[in-house]
Amino acid sequence: MQVLSMYILILLPFCVLQFVQAHADFAEDSLKIHNEYRAKHGCPALQLDHELTTGCEDYAKILAARGTLEHSKQKGFGENLCYTGDEATSCVKMWYDEISQYDFNMPGFSLETGHFTALVWKASTKMGIGKETKSGVNYVVARYQPSPNMLGEFEKNVPRPNNCVFHSVSFGFVVVAAVWHLIELIA
């Protein structure tokens, strides 16, 4: 019995550390995915906020206990919710995939694209994220500050993806450089 107690005392801190590390990895991985998507739109990287993350983790536990998704009644941040049987970070991709329904020619809020616009909202600078798993289902809560999805602010805060701009600029630079080189050869 003494040997078993000794093993428990030795192994318990490692188990707690693994649990804490798994939560930290989820938050960091989710932040990284958020920032990769935001970079596609020329939006600055978000910073992970401890207070927002703690609130997200607490609320994810409430949602898992209820077995449903319902936005919190708190103010001062934007909130994305998701539940999935897949990896919890897959929620970030699901939110971003709403881009396929967003009309950049008529920027504004819609229920079909609100998760996407919150995720890339240019003016937001920090986020928190938390998850709780119950019966194989991950309940995920993400919060953003300053609050996204503000009416009248969509055009300047939800920019088009810029991945084709880089190709055009690069191609344009190559053409200008080639023309310049030809001019130097002729002269």
Kinemage of the C-alpha trace (Angstrom):
@kinemage 1
@onewidth
@group {chain A} dominant
@subgroup {mainchain}
@vectorlist {calphas} color= white
{ca met a 1} P 0.000 0.000 0.000
{ca gln a 2} L 2.863 2.379 0.774
{ca val a 3} L 4.414 1.697 -2.630
{ca leu a 4} L 1.088 2.431 -4.354
{ca ser a 5} L 0.758 5.710 -2.441
{ca met a 6} L 4.292 6.651 -3.462
{ca tyr a 7} L 3.513 5.973 -7.136
{ca ile a 8} L 0.340 8.055 -6.898
{ca leu a 9} L 2.260 10.939 -5.359
{ca ile a 10} L 4.876 10.722 -8.092
{ca leu a 11} L 2.463 10.306 -11.022
{ca leu a 12} L -0.276 12.736 -9.976
{ca pro a 13} L 1.680 15.912 -10.835
{ca phe a 14} L 2.493 14.483 -14.290
{ca cys a 15} L -1.177 13.701 -14.944
{ca val a 16} L -2.213 17.214 -13.905
{ca leu a 17} L 0.556 18.687 -16.068
{ca gln a 18} L -0.630 16.659 -19.095
{ca phe a 19} L -4.212 17.905 -18.575
{ca val a 20} L -3.066 21.536 -18.324
{ca gln a 21} L -0.795 21.089 -21.363
{ca ala a 22} L -3.647 19.623 -23.447
{ca his a 23} L -5.815 22.688 -22.718
{ca ala a 24} L -2.936 25.056 -23.460
{ca asp a 25} L -2.202 23.221 -26.722
{ca phe a 26} L -5.845 23.514 -27.804
{ca ala a 27} L -5.878 27.268 -27.146
{ca glu a 28} L -2.518 27.828 -28.862
{ca asp a 29} L -3.454 25.614 -31.830
{ca ser a 30} L -6.788 27.414 -32.206
{ca leu a 31} L -5.066 30.809 -32.008
{ca lys a 32} L -2.607 29.731 -34.704
{ca ile a 33} L -5.433 28.611 -37.022
{ca his a 34} L -7.348 31.853 -36.389
{ca asn a 35} L -4.282 33.904 -37.256
{ca glu a 36} L -3.567 31.907 -40.425
{ca tyr a 37} L -7.074 32.656 -41.665
{ca arg a 38} L -6.838 36.308 -40.618
{ca ala a 39} L -3.534 36.672 -42.469
{ca lys a 40} L -5.321 35.649 -45.697
{ca his a 41} L -7.374 38.826 -45.287
{ca gly a 42} L -4.523 41.109 -44.235
{ca cys a 43} L -5.908 41.263 -40.674
{ca pro a 44} L -3.495 41.562 -37.741
{ca ala a 45} L -2.827 38.543 -35.550
{ca leu a 46} L -4.944 38.054 -32.444
{ca gln a 47} L -3.361 37.619 -29.021
{ca leu a 48} L -4.597 34.985 -26.608
{ca asp a 49} L -6.139 36.606 -23.530
{ca his a 50} L -6.092 34.673 -20.252
{ca glu a 51} L -9.258 36.261 -18.827
{ca leu a 52} L -11.259 35.665 -22.019
{ca thr a 53} L -9.959 32.087 -22.211
{ca thr a 54} L -10.954 31.360 -18.613
{ca gly a 55} L -14.459 32.680 -19.331
{ca cys a 56} L -14.658 30.528 -22.478
{ca glu a 57} L -13.579 27.411 -20.587
{ca asp a 58} L -16.136 28.057 -17.842
{ca tyr a 59} L -18.932 28.653 -20.338
{ca ala a 60} L -17.985 25.564 -22.388
{ca lys a 61} L -18.507 23.500 -19.206
{ca ile a 62} L -21.973 25.008 -18.773
{ca leu a 63} L -22.895 24.260 -22.396
{ca ala a 64} L -21.619 20.675 -22.129
{ca ala a 65} L -23.639 20.140 -18.951
{ca arg a 66} L -26.769 21.449 -20.718
{ca gly a 67} L -25.966 19.559 -23.916
{ca thr a 68} L -26.855 22.553 -26.074
{ca leu a 69} L -25.454 25.717 -27.634
{ca glu a 70} L -26.795 29.056 -26.490
{ca his a 71} L -24.962 32.369 -26.564
{ca ser a 72} L -24.112 33.827 -23.188
{ca lys a 73} L -25.927 36.945 -22.107
{ca gln a 74} L -22.653 38.732 -21.277
{ca lys a 75} L -21.607 41.852 -23.161
{ca gly a 76} L -18.236 43.280 -24.115
{ca phe a 77} L -17.107 40.630 -26.606
{ca gly a 78} L -18.180 38.704 -29.685
{ca glu a 79} L -18.777 34.992 -29.252
{ca asn a 80} L -18.570 31.980 -31.561
{ca leu a 81} L -19.980 28.628 -30.423
{ca cys a 82} L -19.611 25.147 -31.853
{ca tyr a 83} L -20.024 21.522 -30.960
{ca thr a 84} L -18.437 18.685 -32.854
{ca gly a 85} L -17.544 15.040 -32.581
{ca asp a 86} L -14.364 15.825 -34.509
{ca glu a 87} L -11.200 17.443 -33.197
{ca ala a 88} L -12.171 20.615 -31.314
{ca thr a 89} L -9.942 22.821 -33.500
{ca ser a 90} L -12.128 21.841 -36.488
{ca cys a 91} L -14.637 24.436 -35.226
{ca val a 92} L -12.322 27.218 -36.394
{ca lys a 93} L -12.403 25.816 -39.944
{ca met a 94} L -16.199 25.472 -39.803
{ca trp a 95} L -16.508 29.114 -38.774
{ca tyr a 96} L -14.142 30.250 -41.507
{ca asp a 97} L -15.874 28.132 -44.164
{ca glu a 98} L -18.886 30.479 -43.915
{ca ile a 99} L -16.809 32.713 -46.236
{ca ser a 100} L -18.445 30.825 -49.123
{ca gln a 101} L -21.754 32.530 -48.234
{ca tyr a 102} L -20.382 36.023 -47.520
{ca asp a 103} L -21.026 38.707 -50.133
{ca phe a 104} L -18.048 41.078 -50.120
{ca asn a 105} L -19.954 43.327 -52.575
{ca met a 106} L -22.683 43.839 -49.957
{ca pro a 107} L -20.835 43.697 -46.628
{ca gly a 108} L -22.952 43.227 -43.543
{ca phe a 109} L -24.158 40.824 -40.893
{ca ser a 110} L -26.086 37.633 -41.516
{ca leu a 111} L -26.712 34.587 -39.360
{ca glu a 112} L -25.136 32.424 -42.088
{ca thr a 113} L -21.791 34.274 -41.973
{ca gly a 114} L -21.570 35.769 -38.482
{ca his a 115} L -18.981 33.255 -37.256
{ca phe a 116} L -16.726 33.971 -40.244
{ca thr a 117} L -16.977 37.746 -39.897
{ca ala a 118} L -16.259 37.558 -36.150
{ca leu a 119} L -13.184 35.399 -36.799
{ca val a 120} L -11.579 37.782 -39.333
{ca trp a 121} L -12.852 41.077 -37.838
{ca lys a 122} L -9.887 43.377 -38.387
{ca ala a 123} L -10.433 45.594 -35.329
{ca ser a 124} L -10.420 42.653 -32.885
{ca thr a 125} L -7.038 42.276 -31.193
{ca lys a 126} L -7.490 39.523 -28.635
{ca met a 127} L -9.380 36.308 -28.206
{ca gly a 128} L -10.083 33.565 -25.736
{ca ile a 129} L -11.098 29.996 -26.445
{ca gly a 130} L -12.153 27.034 -24.359
{ca lys a 131} L -13.615 23.588 -24.764
{ca glu a 132} L -15.313 20.920 -22.746
{ca thr a 133} L -15.826 17.340 -23.880
{ca lys a 134} L -18.859 15.329 -22.844
{ca ser a 135} L -19.864 11.950 -24.282
{ca gly a 136} L -17.410 12.355 -27.161
{ca val a 137} L -18.711 15.789 -28.138
{ca asn a 138} L -16.496 18.893 -27.930
{ca tyr a 139} L -18.269 22.097 -26.931
{ca val a 140} L -16.162 25.068 -28.039
{ca val a 141} L -16.503 28.732 -27.076
{ca ala a 142} L -14.424 31.525 -28.641
{ca arg a 143} L -14.642 35.180 -27.643
{ca tyr a 144} L -13.192 38.242 -29.373
{ca gln a 145} L -12.426 41.790 -28.232
{ca pro a 146} L -13.069 44.486 -29.221
{ca ser a 147} L -16.447 43.110 -30.225
{ca pro a 148} L -16.808 42.122 -33.877
{ca asn a 149} L -19.874 42.293 -36.118
{ca met a 150} L -20.687 45.930 -35.434
{ca leu a 151} L -23.305 47.336 -37.808
{ca gly a 152} L -21.903 49.784 -40.332
{ca glu a 153} L -18.333 48.556 -39.803
{ca phe a 154} L -18.226 45.462 -42.026
{ca glu a 155} L -16.651 46.997 -45.120
{ca lys a 156} L -13.510 48.099 -43.285
{ca asn a 157} L -13.301 45.099 -40.909
{ca val a 158} L -14.024 42.129 -43.198
{ca pro a 159} L -11.577 42.518 -46.083
{ca arg a 160} L -11.522 40.221 -49.080
{ca pro a 161} L -8.917 37.467 -49.046
{ca asn a 162} L -5.668 38.853 -50.388
{ca asn a 163} L -4.017 35.655 -51.654
{ca cys a 164} L -4.410 36.660 -55.314
{ca val a 165} L -3.068 40.177 -54.649
{ca phe a 166} L 0.366 38.819 -53.831
{ca his a 167} L 0.493 36.948 -57.137
{ca ser a 168} L -0.547 40.048 -59.076
{ca val a 169} L 1.978 42.241 -57.297
{ca ser a 170} L 4.732 39.678 -57.772
{ca phe a 171} L 3.876 39.189 -61.445
{ca gly a 172} L 3.681 42.959 -61.940
{ca phe a 173} L 7.084 43.404 -60.333
{ca val a 174} L 8.591 40.747 -62.617
{ca val a 175} L 7.123 42.455 -65.700
{ca val a 176} L 8.397 45.898 -64.630
{ca ala a 177} L 11.841 44.457 -63.869
{ca ala a 178} L 11.961 42.697 -67.257
{ca val a 179} L 10.928 45.864 -69.119
{ca trp a 180} L 13.484 47.907 -67.168
{ca his a 181} L 16.190 45.356 -68.046
{ca leu a 182} L 15.229 45.539 -71.754
{ca ile a 183} L 15.400 49.332 -71.682
{ca glu a 184} L 18.881 49.156 -70.185
{ca leu a 185} L 19.970 46.689 -72.896
{ca ile a 186} L 18.629 48.878 -75.700
{ca ala a 187} L 20.104 52.087 -74.286
